[in-house]
Amino acid sequence: MDALSLGGVASSVVSVLLRTVDLCLNPTLAGAAALSNDGRQAADRLGDAAHDEGAEGRIAKRIEKRLEEEAERLPRERRAELDGVEVAVEAVFTKALESDEALLEAVRRPEGLAEFLKRQGRAQRADLPAAAEPAFDSLIGIVAEELATIAPLSPSFDKARARYVMDALDEINATASRTEHNIEALLLSQQEMSGKIDRLGSGRGRPNPFSDGPTRFGATPDPAPGYIVRDEYHRLREALAHGEGAARLVLRGMKGVGKSQIAAQYARECREAGWSLVAWVNAAPAGAPDRGLPSGVETGLAELANRLGLVDPSDPPRKSARFMVDCLNSGGAADRLIVFDNLERADDLRELKLTGPGMRVIVTTNLRGGELGETIPVEVFGRRQSLAFLRERIPGIADAHADGLADLLGDLPLALSQAASTMREQRFAPLEYMELLEEVPLEEAMDRSDGEDYPHAVWQALRLSHQTALKALGERDEEQARLARLQLGMLSIMPEGGVPRDWLYRADAGHSLAARKSLAFLSKRGIVSETENDGARAGIVSLHRLQSRLIREDVRRDGESEVIAEAAICALAEALNESDPNNPHEVERDSIIAVIESLLFLGTLGLDRVGVNAEGLSSVLLSVQRRANEAGLDSFAVSLADIVDGLASALGPDHPGTLVSRNNLAYAYQSAGRLGEAIDIYEQTLEDRLRVLGADHPGTLASRNNLAGAYQSAGRLEDAIAIFEQTLEESLRVLGADHPGTLASRNNLAGAYQSAGRLGEAIDIYEQTLEDRLRVLGADHPDTLASRNNLASAYRSAGRLEDAIAIFEQTLEDRLRVLGADHPDTLVSRNNLASAYRSAGRLGEAIDIYEQTLEESLRVLGADHPDTLVSRNNLASAYRSAGRLGEAIDIYEQTLEDRLRVLGADHPDTLVSRNNLAYAYQSAGRLGEAIDIYEQTLEESLRVLGPDHPLTKQIAENLAMSATLRPRAPLPDRPPR
């Protein structure tokens, strides 16, 4: 290592030193904020000396001398190991010159200079031979020591030390004179900058920009007319109560929900309390850094900095905003508040974090996600709040009218406020205005009042929210934006309570990643609401009813109704196709109910208004009717009557889809116990099929069969048997003896004979039908297994219990093998076998099977499935027979409560439950309660089923006998299948 090399290193050190001085005297805004007054004064003095033309050489000479002394300490034979060290050290300083901020940070903390330089030089050190590494560390230490000695913030820095460093005592007097002259010039040229820096306040006793009095910035909204203090405000106030450290709270909710009003109430309170800063910043629009467009956050903070005189008005907003944040974060502890209202992009705040002591930040936004900070969700008004608000704004409004108006507007605070203003200004009566709301587009029925703080009418705000979101997504990914638009359209014609998230993934006829991303974007932007997944249940996605209405209006205006409706219908069809008809468990029952509710909502909107294709909708209707019956949801399926009628109008009364959907609707009425309505539709459908299809068409034969079944359920056994006999005769002629339809007719006729007590004839036909099905369909066909079960039931009714039990046991074994343990028919077989054991006096075995069947029915079918309720009733009857009256009564009571809720008071099964509970009370000696229930049940049975129905007659006999304490056995829950 020669003197020339050491001189190069020394020169680099001097370059770093002089660069530091320049930064200290002519700092960037960030650098200025980093330096104290003491540091600037020290830099002034060093700068004076540094501008001496001979200073660089003298400083370099001093450092070079130290480096030579270090080299001399090594034995001569090891000095060759130092080759390359000087180049590496010089490179370290070249790297240090690249970052003003890093260099200033090092100068601010001289004691950490050695570590700073070592971090800068890791790469250079790694490239040296191992033997040279100690020398590298030693030279770095020398340089750090010398640089720290003359650094502006060094405790040892002063004029005397500077003179010593310069090592030229004979020139000190001249240098001092020039120094005084230069310092005066520098102070004059830096006067404005120093004033700004002095106002920043770094906690060392310097004044701050708010020392002249509280600063009020921005347009804080006034309280809206009729403003109601909400729970969310109290939560906000409590969360921001302690100001030792910085705090940021996020008020999240959809447009018009009242977030800004809550934030404004807090801001007014802070203003009244004399806080040093209360600023209201409009955070919209979102920034676009790639296009050089500042965000509303940057623009607002820049305006605040300019208002305080801290920046040059010509500086870019981004630069001024960062300076304002540095200023606020450097100040001493003081109560200060900034509200960023209507934030549209989370990244706009990512690099502008306010962390100064006593700083409170409130963000209002519709964005979801925890990255913004602790969040307080702000929802629409509760109904009581809506009513209180409307009473305040519209004195004298009737509660019913206020409730109806709140319902139409979805309890959205902004909508309620603007509706009230419109009604007052245009002299609308409540009913008159509600009619207007339902008849005309929202923009014609409601507008912003002049002078209102909120800048938009509610329809504009809601429309802007989804249009702005779609535009932002389109700039990022056009395909995702297309799917998001489709998903919003689908939601607008689906139930307001929401639909399973999976349905919206089908917007592109599949479950694509793009569809997932588009929905996630809509959720993050707060356009849609989502619930979390609940086990196997998918989360629910929904739109506010006004947002939904505006999207529907936009879809119609843009001519996209048919595309949206087609996507919705396809999603409904796929939801039904993906469910398992053999295992209608709770989740799939929920899905079927959701499809029914979706069809009903389409009906309320008007099928023609939403552009629904009638053929496609008819297919979904028939499918959901079938699936609802399989899942025991007939009480829900009967609600589809208006859709059936609507499609009949669209397709025509004679369309095959119309005839089938009417037949299915009648079957739903029958299964729900509404036999009168079922019979009316069956009779009309049979008449239509005779006219359209002819007497011999299989559809006509099916209609005859169904009408006969309804007559049988209603107790009109003679009418039922007559039609069953006629249908069997025609089926034999038209279809042949071995046709499955003919075999079904035989089975149905046997069932009617059994109900009429003609057991011999019933058994003969059951035996013949079983023989034919074994030959035609095979032993494992579900219809063959059903025939076995029916024959066993007839044997049981005839007292042939051993024969019945043998067939029940065989049928259960076959169903377990063919259908599986969880199939509904297998559960029926278990129940029937248990009933046969009970009839044979084998109560222990019966109870074991009943308990197992109930447990499996609860797991497979759910608590509310009709078959599960049958299992409960049967277990209670077995407990009663075994003398376990307390347990029996508990289950009877629960079953009756569930049937009232699920099936309704008029369903035949509910009447059976009433009768059985009365019988259990009678058996327990609670005769008065029993008679009361018998009387009520008889009255209802007479009204629902008529005096000739077997159930009505049985209840009447039980009531008559209860007075003499001669109880009869409880009624069977329903004929086994």
Helices and strands as residue ranges (DSSP letters): H 3-25, H 29-34, H 37-50, H 55-72, G 76-82, H 85-96, H 100-108, G 110-112, H 113-120, H 122-126, G 130-132, H 133-150, H 159-166, G 169-171, H 172-189, H 191-200, E 215-217, H 231-239, E 247-252, H 259-272, E 277-282, G 289-291, H 296-307, H 317-330, E 336-343, H 347-350, E 359-365, G 370-372, E 374-377, H 383-393, H 399-408, H 413-426, H 430-439, H 442-445, H 458-476, H 478-492, E 499-500, H 501-505, G 506-508, H 513-524, E 529-530, E 540-542, H 545-557, H 561-577, H 586-605, H 614-630, H 634-637, G 638-640, H 641-651, H 656-671, H 675-692, H 698-713, H 717-734, H 740-755, H 759-776, H 782-797, H 801-818, H 824-839, H 843-860, H 866-881, H 885-902, H 908-923, H 927-944, H 950-962
